[in-house]
Amino acid sequence: MGTPFLGLRTAIYRVNDLSKAIEWYSKILGIQPYFNEPFYVGFNVGGYELGLQPEEGSGMPRGENVETYWGVDDAQAVFDHLLASGASAHMQPADVGEGIVVATVKDPWGNVFGIIKNPHFGL
């Protein structure tokens, strides 16, 4: 019996300045959002969705207990690009075995944004 789950579809980051977040994510992803409304903005990143949602109120605490990793071909180059674009280092690129390299940054709103080079995983 197979699983009813089809895989990751959407990662949502909450931001306190939606227009600046749209600009920042458009720049680092190299694409414009496919869905852009005042309540939600969606980017199609290789068939997966990165969503931006305006936070309501004075700001939610940022947890570090959930991480989403976006696939890349060169983890160090993308990590350096993220830092040059205004992200802050959270976890430096590290080879965790068998050629898998992971790293995380915090976006300008404090969300953890992960990247992974995994030569063993292909869609």
Secondary structure by P-SEA (a helix, b strand, c coil): cccccccccbbbbbbccaaaaaaaaaaaaccccccccccbbbbbcccccbbbbbbccccccccccbbbbbbbccaaaaaaaaaaacccccccccccccccccbbbbcccbbbbbbbbcccccc
